[in-house]
Amino acid sequence: NAKLNHTPLTESSIDHGVISMESTRYHSDPDPAEVSVTVKREGGCDGAVAISYRTIDATAIGGTGQNDNSDYIKGEGTLWFRHGEMSKDIDVTINPNAQNHSTLIVALQKPLLGATLGEDCAMVITICKTEGCRESRDEALLAEIAGNYEDEDKPLLEAYFEQFTNALTMGGEIDEDGEEEEPTVGDLIMHFISLFWKVLFSLVPPRFFGSGYPAFVISLVFIGILTAVVEQIASLLGCVWSMKRAVAGITLVALGTSLPDTFASRSAAIHDDSADAAIGNITGSNSVNVFLGLGLPWLLAVIWKKVDGSDEFLVGTFNLRFCVILFVILACFAIMTLFMRRLILGGELGGPKIPKYITGWLCLGLWFTYITVASLKAYDMFPI
């Protein structure tokens, strides 16, 4: 007589599986209409499970239809896996007028009914409308997006602790494939120089908390405090070295407050396919400095003088007119350089090694010319 095995089915013997992307990168055909993203279920297929997904704009812009000047149609929803089902597809519609080389992200998040989210939880889709579409730094972008979704499921205190751990941990640069390189001696030196600031800025709330608004606001407050400290230290150094305030302003104070913009533009130039973000960051920062950084304090001072009943608010200038004219002349040379690079090399940034170095040294030369001539004028050593 045959006997049935009545081994009890315990919770530990049930494996709902790990859900992840079949591939993390996809380059579309020259004439894409629809991209099918495959989501796989590995390690087990017991029971029905589900997982949420959504599309995220990278350089491509999502919309609701094909005639709204968007690159693709946004999508979000929930994938349901039946018992024994191992794969599902997500269809993303690419609009006919999509921008070439633009990228979008399809991300998985919040697995349900016992499933686990795998390491490859996002796919970067590059819309290639020409043959030989060059690859961008999708892996670095993918790692950042995937890390954000992993953080969403973490408790707030655990995310804070991880921020402090990362601040105290030394890492290397990210290469073109999105992989972390071995730390160099320069990385070691910079880590210890910036250690205090890394730990201090770890107090900023995690990005997923409150949809990122607390992190944005507190980051602005920290940056403002840091800028004020740098400005005071630079002014004190100028006083100790017997430098005129005009010279200290265009050298020490300017360097201290503008270097963060320089590193932000460097990061944008490395990770973006175009130079728009890198150059736009500089022009945007300068517009804030000129229009808001000067206009707001002057407006508040005028209002205060009016309310207080004091004399008119007047600010005299010593070297401003000459410095502005000099800056405009040198800025014209910089813009001409960008135009020449566009005509000769096909782009404002990058290109062959020798032209890159020539452009870099030319920009440094323009800056040295500005501070040298302006400083000589401030000390009455320039004939004009």
ZASE-380611 format. One record per residue (C-alpha): residue number from 1; x, y, z; residue in one letter. Coordinates in steps of 0.001 Angstrom, whole numbers. Example, Ala and Ser with C-alpha at 12.3 -4.5 7.8 and 13.67 -1.06 7.14 Angstrom:
REM ZASE-380611
+-----+---------+---------+---------+----+
!   i !      xx !      yy !      zz ! aa !
+-----+---------+---------+---------+----+
!   1 !   12300 !   -4500 !    7800 !  A !
!   2 !   13670 !   -1060 !    7140 !  S !
+-----+---------+---------+---------+----+
REM end
This chain:
REM ZASE-380611
+-----+---------+---------+---------+----+
!   i !      xx !      yy !      zz ! aa !
+-----+---------+---------+---------+----+
!   1 !       0 !       0 !       0 !  N !
!   2 !    1299 !    3396 !    -929 !  A !
!   3 !    1699 !    5897 !    1871 !  K !
!   4 !    1466 !    9619 !    1643 !  L !
!   5 !    4246 !   11778 !    3108 !  N !
!   6 !    2551 !   14154 !    5541 !  H !
!   7 !    5584 !   16391 !    6065 !  T !
!   8 !    4175 !   19691 !    7349 !  P !
!   9 !    4707 !   22747 !    5183 !  L !
!  10 !    6360 !   25218 !    7519 !  T !
!  11 !    6900 !   28952 !    6974 !  E !
!  12 !   10641 !   28395 !    6530 !  S !
!  13 !   10075 !   25981 !    3623 !  S !
!  14 !    8079 !   28560 !    1637 !  I !
!  15 !   10199 !   30663 !    -702 !  D !
!  16 !    8350 !   33535 !   -2325 !  H !
!  17 !   11426 !   34480 !   -4345 !  G !
!  18 !   13576 !   37522 !   -5078 !  V !
!  19 !   12269 !   39988 !   -7664 !  I !
!  20 !   14700 !   42011 !   -9774 !  S !
!  21 !   15346 !   43295 !  -13278 !  M !
!  22 !   16553 !   40811 !  -15866 !  E !
!  23 !   18961 !   43493 !  -17104 !  S !
!  24 !   20044 !   46842 !  -15691 !  T !
!  25 !   20741 !   48583 !  -19021 !  R !
!  26 !   18895 !   48787 !  -22298 !  Y !
!  27 !   19699 !   50675 !  -25506 !  H !
!  28 !   16685 !   50993 !  -27771 !  S !
!  29 !   16512 !   50456 !  -31515 !  D !
!  30 !   16997 !   53434 !  -33887 !  P !
!  31 !   13203 !   53659 !  -34355 !  D !
!  32 !   11767 !   52701 !  -30971 !  P !
!  33 !    8024 !   52590 !  -30341 !  A !
!  34 !    7738 !   50423 !  -27262 !  E !
!  35 !   10309 !   48981 !  -24863 !  V !
!  36 !    9528 !   45792 !  -22980 !  S !
!  37 !   11232 !   45536 !  -19577 !  V !
!  38 !   11421 !   42004 !  -18153 !  T !
!  39 !   11129 !   41526 !  -14394 !  V !
!  40 !   12267 !   38145 !  -13099 !  K !
!  41 !   11494 !   36141 !   -9988 !  R !
!  42 !   14320 !   33934 !   -8725 !  E !
!  43 !   15043 !   31648 !   -5793 !  G !
!  44 !   11463 !   30473 !   -5386 !  G !
!  45 !    7963 !   30848 !   -6789 !  C !
!  46 !    5698 !   29790 !   -3915 !  D !
!  47 !    2443 !   31679 !   -3655 !  G !
!  48 !    1287 !   34897 !   -5266 !  A !
!  49 !    3452 !   37980 !   -4779 !  V !
!  50 !    3438 !   41532 !   -6049 !  A !
!  51 !    5801 !   44469 !   -6502 !  I !
!  52 !    5291 !   48125 !   -7402 !  S !
!  53 !    7071 !   49853 !  -10271 !  Y !
!  54 !    7308 !   53363 !  -11718 !  R !
!  55 !    9173 !   55282 !  -14401 !  T !
!  56 !   11509 !   58139 !  -13428 !  I !
!  57 !   12818 !   60972 !  -15587 !  D !
!  58 !   16586 !   61100 !  -16018 !  A !
!  59 !   17432 !   63176 !  -19097 !  T !
!  60 !   14250 !   62035 !  -20855 !  A !
!  61 !   10998 !   63798 !  -19948 !  I !
!  62 !    7900 !   61740 !  -19341 !  G !
!  63 !    4372 !   62791 !  -20235 !  G !
!  64 !     814 !   61549 !  -20495 !  T !
!  65 !     519 !   61303 !  -24270 !  G !
!  66 !    2397 !   61305 !  -27555 !  Q !
!  67 !    1584 !   64907 !  -28482 !  N !
!  68 !    2728 !   66766 !  -25354 !  D !
!  69 !    6407 !   67216 !  -26365 !  N !
!  70 !    7494 !   64452 !  -23994 !  S !
!  71 !    9996 !   61673 !  -24717 !  D !
!  72 !    7959 !   58797 !  -23325 !  Y !
!  73 !    4684 !   58062 !  -21553 !  I !
!  74 !    5031 !   57822 !  -17796 !  K !
!  75 !    3869 !   54669 !  -16100 !  G !
!  76 !    3443 !   53173 !  -12673 !  E !
!  77 !    1557 !   50269 !  -11206 !  G !
!  78 !    1827 !   46866 !   -9561 !  T !
!  79 !    3054 !   43621 !  -11074 !  L !
!  80 !    1284 !   40484 !   -9790 !  W !
!  81 !    3059 !   37116 !   -9961 !  F !
!  82 !     836 !   34057 !   -9662 !  R !
!  83 !    2027 !   30908 !   -7938 !  H !
!  84 !    4805 !   29416 !  -10070 !  G !
!  85 !    5082 !   32469 !  -12343 !  E !
!  86 !    8724 !   33481 !  -12869 !  M !
!  87 !    8655 !   36614 !  -15056 !  S !
!  88 !    6517 !   39599 !  -16017 !  K !
!  89 !    6953 !   42418 !  -18534 !  D !
!  90 !    6583 !   46188 !  -18194 !  I !
!  91 !    5830 !   48013 !  -21442 !  D !
!  92 !    7166 !   51566 !  -21826 !  V !
!  93 !    5925 !   53624 !  -24787 !  T !
!  94 !    8565 !   55812 !  -26488 !  I !
!  95 !    7196 !   58845 !  -28324 !  N !
!  96 !    8200 !   59401 !  -31975 !  P !
!  97 !    9806 !   62787 !  -31224 !  N !
!  98 !   11896 !   61527 !  -28312 !  A !
!  99 !   15272 !   63178 !  -27837 !  Q !
! 100 !   18240 !   61115 !  -28957 !  N !
! 101 !   20588 !   59812 !  -26222 !  H !
! 102 !   18018 !   60647 !  -23529 !  S !
! 103 !   17599 !   58254 !  -20610 !  T !
! 104 !   14800 !   57183 !  -18311 !  L !
! 105 !   14643 !   54771 !  -15398 !  I !
! 106 !   12226 !   51968 !  -14590 !  V !
! 107 !   12476 !   51212 !  -10875 !  A !
! 108 !   11031 !   48471 !   -8695 !  L !
! 109 !   10026 !   49151 !   -5115 !  Q !
! 110 !    8001 !   47885 !   -2153 !  K !
! 111 !    7614 !   44113 !   -2706 !  P !
! 112 !    4442 !   42640 !   -1249 !  L !
! 113 !    3196 !   39301 !     139 !  L !
! 114 !    6592 !   37997 !    1248 !  G !
! 115 !    8680 !   38709 !   -1854 !  A !
! 116 !   12146 !   40274 !   -1571 !  T !
! 117 !   13571 !   43077 !   -3693 !  L !
! 118 !   16788 !   42057 !   -5435 !  G !
! 119 !   19967 !   44046 !   -5933 !  E !
! 120 !   19176 !   44885 !   -9584 !  D !
! 121 !   16037 !   46853 !   -8790 !  C !
! 122 !   16224 !   49442 !  -11588 !  A !
! 123 !   16860 !   49590 !  -15313 !  M !
! 124 !   18251 !   52571 !  -17233 !  V !
! 125 !   16785 !   52847 !  -20734 !  I !
! 126 !   18763 !   54897 !  -23263 !  T !
! 127 !   16766 !   56058 !  -26264 !  I !
! 128 !   19102 !   55587 !  -29250 !  C !
! 129 !   17653 !   56960 !  -32485 !  K !
! 130 !   20952 !   56693 !  -34367 !  T !
! 131 !   23297 !   53803 !  -35004 !  E !
! 132 !   26302 !   53509 !  -32712 !  G !
! 133 !   24664 !   55250 !  -29775 !  C !
! 134 !   27411 !   55800 !  -27238 !  R !
! 135 !   26896 !   54576 !  -23694 !  E !
! 136 !   26654 !   57095 !  -20892 !  S !
! 137 !   27407 !   56575 !  -17219 !  R !
! 138 !   24218 !   54654 !  -16651 !  D !
! 139 !   25650 !   52426 !  -13935 !  E !
! 140 !   26449 !   55350 !  -11629 !  A !
! 141 !   22961 !   56764 !  -12155 !  L !
! 142 !   21428 !   53327 !  -11656 !  L !
! 143 !   23307 !   52759 !   -8409 !  A !
! 144 !   22106 !   56114 !   -7057 !  E !
! 145 !   18463 !   55456 !   -7944 !  I !
! 146 !   18567 !   51897 !   -6624 !  A !
! 147 !   20140 !   53135 !   -3407 !  G !
! 148 !   17325 !   55655 !   -2952 !  N !
! 149 !   14694 !   52952 !   -3184 !  Y !
! 150 !   16529 !   50709 !    -775 !  E !
! 151 !   16646 !   53613 !    1703 !  D !
! 152 !   12875 !   54091 !    1582 !  E !
! 153 !   12313 !   50885 !    3531 !  D !
! 154 !   14865 !   51730 !    6228 !  K !
! 155 !   13940 !   53186 !    9617 !  P !
! 156 !   14958 !   56810 !   10049 !  L !
! 157 !   17521 !   56122 !   12790 !  L !
! 158 !   19127 !   53349 !   10731 !  E !
! 159 !   19426 !   55676 !    7725 !  A !
! 160 !   21008 !   58353 !    9927 !  Y !
! 161 !   23512 !   55812 !   11281 !  F !
! 162 !   24391 !   54743 !    7741 !  E !
! 163 !   25040 !   58387 !    6766 !  Q !
! 164 !   27542 !   58771 !    9610 !  F !
! 165 !   29156 !   55432 !    8684 !  T !
! 166 !   29581 !   56523 !    5067 !  N !
! 167 !   31039 !   59855 !    6212 !  A !
! 168 !   33697 !   58077 !    8262 !  L !
! 169 !   34469 !   55546 !    5516 !  T !
! 170 !   37026 !   56438 !    2874 !  M !
! 171 !   36183 !   55498 !    -713 !  G !
! 172 !   37722 !   56000 !   -4134 !  G !
! 173 !   36476 !   57755 !   -7249 !  E !
! 174 !   33778 !   56270 !   -9505 !  I !
! 175 !   35124 !   55167 !  -12886 !  D !
! 176 !   33355 !   55331 !  -16262 !  E !
! 177 !   31649 !   51964 !  -15644 !  D !
! 178 !   30176 !   53118 !  -12342 !  G !
! 179 !   32599 !   50981 !  -10303 !  E !
! 180 !   34450 !   52312 !   -7282 !  E !
! 181 !   38210 !   52495 !   -7747 !  E !
! 182 !   40831 !   51828 !   -5098 !  E !
! 183 !   41460 !   54916 !   -2907 !  P !
! 184 !   44598 !   56841 !   -3821 !  T !
! 185 !   46882 !   58907 !   -1617 !  V !
! 186 !   44993 !   61999 !   -2759 !  G !
! 187 !   41696 !   60390 !   -1698 !  D !
! 188 !   43220 !   59646 !    1719 !  L !
! 189 !   44389 !   63244 !    2184 !  I !
! 190 !   41067 !   64729 !    1059 !  M !
! 191 !   39154 !   62333 !    3309 !  H !
! 192 !   40904 !   63536 !    6446 !  F !
! 193 !   40747 !   67196 !    5374 !  I !
! 194 !   36980 !   67010 !    4801 !  S !
! 195 !   36185 !   64551 !    7614 !  L !
! 196 !   34757 !   67214 !    9948 !  F !
! 197 !   32472 !   68586 !    7239 !  W !
! 198 !   31355 !   65117 !    6178 !  K !
! 199 !   30316 !   64279 !    9728 !  V !
! 200 !   28655 !   67688 !   10161 !  L !
! 201 !   26581 !   67353 !    7001 !  F !
! 202 !   25541 !   63850 !    8034 !  S !
! 203 !   23109 !   65663 !   10345 !  L !
! 204 !   21043 !   66508 !    7244 !  V !
! 205 !   17931 !   64257 !    7203 !  P !
! 206 !   17967 !   61312 !    4769 !  P !
! 207 !   16715 !   62018 !    1266 !  R !
! 208 !   13619 !   59827 !    1516 !  F !
! 209 !   12371 !   61482 !    4720 !  F !
! 210 !    9477 !   63888 !    4071 !  G !
! 211 !    9836 !   63498 !     283 !  S !
! 212 !   13262 !   65161 !     513 !  G !
! 213 !   12006 !   68613 !    1566 !  Y !
! 214 !   13634 !   68573 !    5054 !  P !
! 215 !   16954 !   67533 !    3481 !  A !
! 216 !   16698 !   70354 !     922 !  F !
! 217 !   15857 !   73072 !    3463 !  V !
! 218 !   18423 !   72009 !    6078 !  I !
! 219 !   21094 !   71636 !    3380 !  S !
! 220 !   20484 !   75250 !    2341 !  L !
! 221 !   20815 !   76351 !    5973 !  V !
! 222 !   24092 !   74428 !    6383 !  F !
! 223 !   25471 !   75828 !    3124 !  I !
! 224 !   24568 !   79353 !    4244 !  G !
! 225 !   26326 !   78865 !    7581 !  I !
! 226 !   29377 !   77358 !    5870 !  L !
! 227 !   29523 !   80241 !    3377 !  T !
! 228 !   29349 !   82803 !    6197 !  A !
! 229 !   32194 !   81047 !    8056 !  V !
! 230 !   34343 !   80904 !    4911 !  V !
! 231 !   33684 !   84594 !    4201 !  E !
! 232 !   34672 !   85618 !    7732 !  Q !
! 233 !   37858 !   83544 !    7688 !  I !
! 234 !   38813 !   84928 !    4272 !  A !
! 235 !   38206 !   88495 !    5468 !  S !
! 236 !   40329 !   87900 !    8576 !  L !
! 237 !   43142 !   86472 !    6449 !  L !
! 238 !   43001 !   89515 !    4207 !  G !
! 239 !   43195 !   91769 !    7272 !  C !
! 240 !   46166 !   89855 !    8721 !  V !
! 241 !   47981 !   89985 !    5367 !  W !
! 242 !   47195 !   93731 !    5001 !  S !
! 243 !   45190 !   93186 !    1827 !  M !
! 244 !   42674 !   95759 !     666 !  K !
! 245 !   39064 !   94663 !     989 !  R !
! 246 !   38564 !   94847 !   -2785 !  A !
! 247 !   41514 !   92511 !   -3379 !  V !
! 248 !   40485 !   90131 !    -591 !  A !
! 249 !   36978 !   90035 !   -2074 !  G !
! 250 !   38061 !   88976 !   -5578 !  I !
! 251 !   40627 !   86442 !   -4313 !  T !
! 252 !   40138 !   84863 !    -870 !  L !
! 253 !   36400 !   85441 !    -424 !  V !
! 254 !   35617 !   84606 !   -4052 !  A !
! 255 !   37624 !   81375 !   -3912 !  L !
! 256 !   36087 !   80288 !    -628 !  G !
! 257 !   32519 !   80826 !   -1749 !  T !
! 258 !   32893 !   79636 !   -5368 !  S !
! 259 !   34863 !   76402 !   -4957 !  L !
! 260 !   31698 !   74433 !   -4035 !  P !
! 261 !   30204 !   75516 !   -7377 !  D !
! 262 !   33376 !   74353 !   -9093 !  T !
! 263 !   33132 !   70848 !   -7622 !  F !
! 264 !   29402 !   70694 !   -8392 !  A !
! 265 !   30090 !   71587 !  -12036 !  S !
! 266 !   32863 !   68981 !  -12159 !  R !
! 267 !   30454 !   66314 !  -10922 !  S !
! 268 !   27829 !   67400 !  -13466 !  A !
! 269 !   30384 !   67319 !  -16291 !  A !
! 270 !   31444 !   63792 !  -15339 !  I !
! 271 !   27991 !   62251 !  -15018 !  H !
! 272 !   25994 !   64087 !  -17701 !  D !
! 273 !   26069 !   63467 !  -21439 !  D !
! 274 !   26026 !   67196 !  -22222 !  S !
! 275 !   27698 !   70311 !  -20863 !  A !
! 276 !   24386 !   72028 !  -20097 !  D !
! 277 !   24300 !   71116 !  -16411 !  A !
! 278 !   27956 !   72007 !  -15782 !  A !
! 279 !   27839 !   75419 !  -17465 !  I !
! 280 !   24274 !   76105 !  -16338 !  G !
! 281 !   25319 !   75511 !  -12737 !  N !
! 282 !   27953 !   78257 !  -12991 !  I !
! 283 !   25701 !   80786 !  -14751 !  T !
! 284 !   22831 !   80021 !  -12389 !  G !
! 285 !   25052 !   80435 !   -9349 !  S !
! 286 !   26353 !   83769 !  -10636 !  N !
! 287 !   22818 !   85021 !  -11299 !  S !
! 288 !   21845 !   84170 !   -7723 !  V !
! 289 !   24947 !   85961 !   -6417 !  N !
! 290 !   24298 !   89100 !   -8464 !  V !
! 291 !   20518 !   89442 !   -8349 !  F !
! 292 !   19695 !   87851 !   -4998 !  L !
! 293 !   22989 !   88155 !   -3135 !  G !
! 294 !   23191 !   91901 !   -3850 !  L !
! 295 !   19560 !   92828 !   -4395 !  G !
! 296 !   18063 !   91279 !   -1260 !  L !
! 297 !   20509 !   92839 !    1272 !  P !
! 298 !   20207 !   96247 !    -412 !  W !
! 299 !   16411 !   96015 !    -431 !  L !
! 300 !   16335 !   95123 !    3286 !  L !
! 301 !   18768 !   97955 !    4053 !  A !
! 302 !   16637 !  100495 !    2169 !  V !
! 303 !   13472 !   99329 !    3962 !  I !
! 304 !   15231 !   99505 !    7332 !  W !
! 305 !   16529 !  103010 !    6661 !  K !
! 306 !   13046 !  104121 !    5595 !  K !
! 307 !   11355 !  102662 !    8663 !  V !
! 308 !   14087 !  103931 !   10993 !  D !
! 309 !   13876 !  107426 !    9554 !  G !
! 310 !   17603 !  107603 !    8874 !  S !
! 311 !   19371 !  109164 !    5940 !  D !
! 312 !   19218 !  107681 !    2460 !  E !
! 313 !   21011 !  104379 !    1998 !  F !
! 314 !   24013 !  105064 !    -210 !  L !
! 315 !   26829 !  102624 !   -1023 !  V !
! 316 !   29918 !  104086 !   -2630 !  G !
! 317 !   32226 !  102204 !   -4989 !  T !
! 318 !   35965 !  102412 !   -5411 !  F !
! 319 !   36996 !   99862 !   -8018 !  N !
! 320 !   33670 !   98373 !   -9093 !  L !
! 321 !   33236 !  100055 !  -12491 !  R !
! 322 !   36699 !   99033 !  -13706 !  F !
! 323 !   36292 !   95445 !  -12415 !  C !
! 324 !   32906 !   95001 !  -14115 !  V !
! 325 !   34241 !   96256 !  -17452 !  I !
! 326 !   37294 !   93989 !  -17134 !  L !
! 327 !   35102 !   91020 !  -16260 !  F !
! 328 !   32818 !   91570 !  -19266 !  V !
! 329 !   35810 !   91728 !  -21632 !  I !
! 330 !   37317 !   88509 !  -20280 !  L !
! 331 !   33890 !   86807 !  -20237 !  A !
! 332 !   33560 !   87580 !  -23953 !  C !
! 333 !   36849 !   85743 !  -24543 !  F !
! 334 !   35500 !   82759 !  -22561 !  A !
! 335 !   32270 !   82695 !  -24603 !  I !
! 336 !   34276 !   82916 !  -27828 !  M !
! 337 !   36307 !   79926 !  -26633 !  T !
! 338 !   33120 !   77896 !  -26155 !  L !
! 339 !   31928 !   78863 !  -29643 !  F !
! 340 !   35278 !   77874 !  -31179 !  M !
! 341 !   35194 !   74526 !  -29380 !  R !
! 342 !   31708 !   73925 !  -30731 !  R !
! 343 !   32809 !   74709 !  -34290 !  L !
! 344 !   36131 !   72835 !  -34209 !  I !
! 345 !   35602 !   69978 !  -31732 !  L !
! 346 !   31829 !   69629 !  -31781 !  G !
! 347 !   31300 !   70299 !  -28076 !  G !
! 348 !   31956 !   72749 !  -25274 !  E !
! 349 !   33494 !   70170 !  -22907 !  L !
! 350 !   35637 !   67095 !  -23445 !  G !
! 351 !   37319 !   66155 !  -26684 !  G !
! 352 !   40945 !   65177 !  -27374 !  P !
! 353 !   43474 !   65503 !  -24571 !  K !
! 354 !   45529 !   68412 !  -25929 !  I !
! 355 !   42538 !   70729 !  -26684 !  P !
! 356 !   41134 !   69943 !  -23238 !  K !
! 357 !   44345 !   71053 !  -21546 !  Y !
! 358 !   44600 !   74134 !  -23759 !  I !
! 359 !   41044 !   75164 !  -22860 !  T !
! 360 !   41667 !   74570 !  -19159 !  G !
! 361 !   44863 !   76628 !  -19113 !  W !
! 362 !   43175 !   79364 !  -21138 !  L !
! 363 !   40365 !   79668 !  -18570 !  C !
! 364 !   42901 !   79729 !  -15736 !  L !
! 365 !   44805 !   82421 !  -17604 !  G !
! 366 !   41665 !   84548 !  -17905 !  L !
! 367 !   41087 !   84254 !  -14165 !  W !
! 368 !   44706 !   85133 !  -13319 !  F !
! 369 !   44491 !   88094 !  -15690 !  T !
! 370 !   41376 !   89343 !  -13945 !  Y !
! 371 !   42697 !   89163 !  -10386 !  I !
! 372 !   46109 !   90548 !  -11391 !  T !
! 373 !   44786 !   93583 !  -13291 !  V !
! 374 !   42031 !   94269 !  -10732 !  A !
! 375 !   44484 !   94018 !   -7844 !  S !
! 376 !   46952 !   96368 !   -9522 !  L !
! 377 !   44126 !   98842 !  -10083 !  K !
! 378 !   43074 !   98582 !   -6429 !  A !
! 379 !   46613 !   99499 !   -5330 !  Y !
! 380 !   46779 !  102367 !   -7893 !  D !
! 381 !   49504 !  100558 !   -9837 !  M !
! 382 !   47543 !  100409 !  -13077 !  F !
! 383 !   47681 !  103502 !  -15300 !  P !
! 384 !   43967 !  103466 !  -16312 !  I !
+-----+---------+---------+---------+----+
REM end
